[in-house]
Amino acid sequence: MNQRKRVFSGIQPSGRLHIGNYVGAMQNMISLQEEYECVYGIVDYHAMTVRFDPAKMQESIFDCAVDYIAAGIDPEKSILMIQSTVSEHTELAWILNTITPISWLLRVPTFKEKRQQNPDYANMGLLDYPVLMAADIMLYKAEVVPVGDDQLPHLELTREIVRRFNSLFRPTFPEPQAKLGPVSRILGLDGVNKMSKSLDNCIYLDDKREDIWRKLSTAVTDVRRKRRTDPGNPDECNIFTMHKAFSKPDDIAYCARECRTAGIGCLDCKKILLENMCCDLEQIQGRSEQLRNNREHVLHVLAQGRRRAKEIAARTMDEVYAELGIKVYH
């Protein structure tokens, strides 16, 4: 019997992935594959809580799968699946809705932020997003969830829902624990806001070297360092956070030391980051191109992932039905 703990995490197919997605979640997800039994989802139902183009959704899902695999998710080691192809996700979400107080959802910071950003599109799905996220995790009885620190409030709500289900019925689900990566979040190029497509402050996984440099060269650094000769504080610099995500240890140590002593300027620091970042991203881009030229392979991976995910999901739901006293006659 496989005694490894199970992991679940998901990424929305909401367009091109950026380095914030890669650093905040994907690097951590990739590193867990040897030690854990991993289930990774392309969570397309979550992507529907904001305005989207149905004509582009199918290709966005395919592109997300390509990015997952190209970045290092190995279908031989992990299950890669599409959320909407495993109907148990929404079935369990409805069941969890019946035991989740509305007051819990109203306090989630993400809902408040999204409602302010899109006051004319504050739909029920946006409010209920954390319950579907809880269902995603609980369906696979995941004990570990790799997340960025911005997702911690959602995961804590999942833990509350787990405790409520287990207290109302028989203890069925484990309480999932967060697994933060070495760098749990990088800010956008403005150095203030979360890296975001809508704010146009990101570097995308498919950006070419000249585009990356154009963005890095004007990116905000330590705001208190006004001149080349001023010592800086790398601990307060978003560029240095990117170094910790992409650069070799020697380069990280060098930039930290030389920044503090004004031995190098911010532009020199960015040039070192450029080389390290491009080394990673160009490898991902090369694998992405190969995968796009082998569409049948990607579709096969997703079909296999659906089959394997359904097997786990069906077992979980049989337990849930038994606890609730439903589907007795099916």
Order of alpha helices (4+ residues) and beta strands (2+ residues): beta-alpha-beta-alpha-alpha-beta-alpha-alpha-alpha-alpha-beta-alpha-beta-alpha-alpha-alpha-alpha-alpha
